[in-house]
């Protein structure tokens, strides 16, 4: 395998699922025919048994060969939304770190969809594909607050040595929620809205 093949498989491990068009954008955008080139490589990787493909959707979805997948799993759409978000922010600036569903600790602690370091700041990202009830969202925010108060985040390996920083929380998707009176910053809205805020702040 060449470095590009290894990169594709690494990203399939990281994102869990990617469409052919995602891989074309991430790895073949410099070519004249990105989708065609991506399909050639993906066909070879499938032939060699390194990746698999779900054909249940209109657009084929690729994943690592060792992953066991229910073809109708609702999680597939969730992970594809994470990939879409990554592509959106990457067009602006490639994140220094982008971890999907990072483990922050034990029971009762938050379970963000993403931890990233982007535009010089750490972020937890929650991608909502459905409207949560206020009760469910407040419980989710309470877990972040418990994590904040615990101080465990100060021991994360990405923390700068001179100043400990609690990540911003970014909620993307359907619904607007009450996030007032939290000891950490919470943003709601899409990527374009966030860029407007960052420009205004600058």
For each residue, the residues with C-beta under 8 A, 3 or more apart:
1: 5 6 9 50
2: 5 6
3: 6 7
4: 7 8 27 41
5: 1 2 8 9 41 45 50
6: 1 2 3 9 10
7: 3 4 10 11 27
8: 4 5 11 12 23 27 41 42 45 51
9: 1 5 6 12 13 45 50 51 64
10: 6 7 13 14
11: 7 8 14 15 18 23 26
12: 8 9 15 16 17 18 51 62 63 64
13: 9 10 16 64
14: 10 11 98 99 100
15: 11 12 18 22 79 82 83 86 100
16: 12 13 63 67 75 79 100
17: 12 54 61 62 63 76 79 80 83
18: 11 12 15 22 23 26 61 62 63 80 83
19: 22 23 59 60 61 62 80 83
20: 23 24 35 38 39 42 59 60 62
21: 24 25 35 38 59
22: 15 18 19 25 26 80 83 84 87
23: 8 11 18 19 20 26 27 28 38 41 42 62
24: 20 21 27 28 29 34 35 37 38
25: 21 22 28 29 34 87
26: 11 18 22 23 29 87 90
27: 4 7 8 23 24 38 41
28: 23 24 25 31 34 35 37 38 41
29: 24 25 26 34
30:
31: 28 34 37
32:
33: 36 37
34: 24 25 28 29 31 37 38
35: 20 21 24 28 38 39
36: 33 39 40
37: 24 28 31 33 34 40 41
38: 20 21 23 24 27 28 34 35 41 42
39: 20 35 36 42 43
40: 36 37 43 44
41: 4 5 8 23 27 28 37 38 44 45
42: 8 20 23 38 39 45 46 51 53 62
43: 39 40 46 47
44: 40 41 47 48
45: 5 8 9 41 42 48 50 51
46: 42 43 49 50 51 52 53 62
47: 43 44
48: 44 45
49: 46 65
50: 1 5 9 45 46 64 65
51: 8 9 12 42 45 46 62 63 64 65
52: 46 62 63 64 65 67 69
53: 42 46 60 61 62 63
54: 17 57 60 61 62 63 69 71 76
55: 60
56: 61 71 72
57: 54 60 61 76
58:
59: 19 20 21
60: 19 20 53 54 55 57
61: 17 18 19 53 54 56 57 76 80
62: 12 17 18 19 20 23 42 46 51 52 53 54
63: 12 16 17 18 51 52 53 54 67 69
64: 9 12 13 50 51 52 67
65: 49 50 51 52
66:
67: 16 52 63 64
68:
69: 52 54 63 73 76
70: 73
71: 54 56
72: 56
73: 69 70 76
74: 77 78
75: 16 78 79
76: 17 54 57 61 69 73 79 80
77: 74 80 81 129
78: 74 75 81 82 113 127 129
79: 15 16 17 75 76 82 83 100
80: 17 18 19 22 61 76 77 83 84
81: 77 78 84 85 127 129 173
82: 15 78 79 85 86 100 113 114 127
83: 15 17 18 19 22 79 80 86 87
84: 22 80 81 87 88
85: 81 82 88 89 114 125 127 172 191
86: 15 82 83 89 90 95 98
87: 22 25 26 83 84 90 91
88: 84 85 91 92 191
89: 85 86 92 93 95 116 118 191
90: 26 86 87 93 94 95
91: 87 88
92: 88 89 119 191 195
93: 89 90 118 119
94: 90
95: 86 89 90 98 116 117 118
96: 116 117 118
97: 115 116 117 158
98: 14 86 95 114 115 116 118
99: 14 102 114 115 116
100: 14 15 16 79 82 113 114
101: 111 112 113 114
102: 99 112 114 115
103:
104: 109 110 111 112 147 152 153
105: 109 147 152
106: 109
107:
108: 143 146
109: 104 105 106 143 146 147 150 152
110: 104 124 140 143 144 147
111: 101 104 143
112: 101 102 104 115 124 125 126 169
113: 78 82 100 101 125 126 127
114: 82 85 98 99 100 101 102 123 124 125 127
115: 97 98 99 102 112 122 123 124 125 167
116: 89 95 96 97 98 99 122 123 125
117: 95 96 97 120 121 122 123 158
118: 89 93 95 96 98 121 123
119: 92 93 198
120: 117
121: 117 118 165 167 168
122: 115 116 117 158 165 166 167 168
123: 114 115 116 117 118 167 168 169 170
124: 110 112 114 115 144 167 168 169 170
125: 85 112 113 114 115 116 169 170 171 172
126: 112 113 140 169 170 171 172 173
127: 78 81 82 85 113 114 172 173
128: 131 132 171 172 173 174 175
129: 77 78 81 173 174
130: 173 174
131: 128 174 175
132: 128 136 137 140 175 177
133: 136 137
134: 137 138 177 178
135: 138 139
136: 132 133 139 140
137: 132 133 134 140 141 175 177 178
138: 134 135 141 142 178
139: 135 136 142 143
140: 110 126 132 136 137 143 144
141: 137 138 144 145 169 177 179 182 186
142: 138 139 145 146
143: 108 109 110 111 139 140 146 147
144: 110 124 140 141 147 148 169 182 184
145: 141 142 148 149 182 183 184
146: 108 109 142 143 149 150
147: 104 105 109 110 143 144 150 152 153
148: 144 145 153 166 183 184
149: 145 146 183
150: 109 146 147 153
151: 154
152: 104 105 109 147 155
153: 104 147 148 150 156 159 164 166 167
154: 151 159 164
155: 152 159
156: 153 159
157:
158: 97 117 122
159: 153 154 155 156 164 165
160: 163 164 165
161:
162:
163: 160
164: 153 154 159 160
165: 121 122 159 160
166: 122 148 153 184
167: 115 121 122 123 124 153 184
168: 121 122 123 124 184 185 186 187
169: 112 123 124 125 126 141 144 179 184 185 186 187
170: 123 124 125 126 186 187 188 194
171: 125 126 128 177 179 186 187 188
172: 85 125 126 127 128 188 189 190 191
173: 81 126 127 128 129 130
174: 128 129 130 131
175: 128 131 132 137
176: 188
177: 132 134 137 141 171 188
178: 134 137 138
179: 141 169 171 182 186 188
180:
181:
182: 141 144 145 179 186
183: 145 148 149
184: 144 145 148 166 167 168 169
185: 168 169
186: 141 168 169 170 171 179 182
187: 168 169 170 171 194 197
188: 170 171 172 176 177 179
189: 172 193 194 197
190: 172 193 194
191: 85 88 89 92 172 194 195
192: 195 196
193: 189 190 196 197
194: 170 187 189 190 191 197 198
195: 92 191 192 198 199
196: 192 193 199 200
197: 187 189 193 194 200 201
198: 119 194 195 201 202
199: 195 196 202
200: 196 197
201: 197 198
202: 198 199
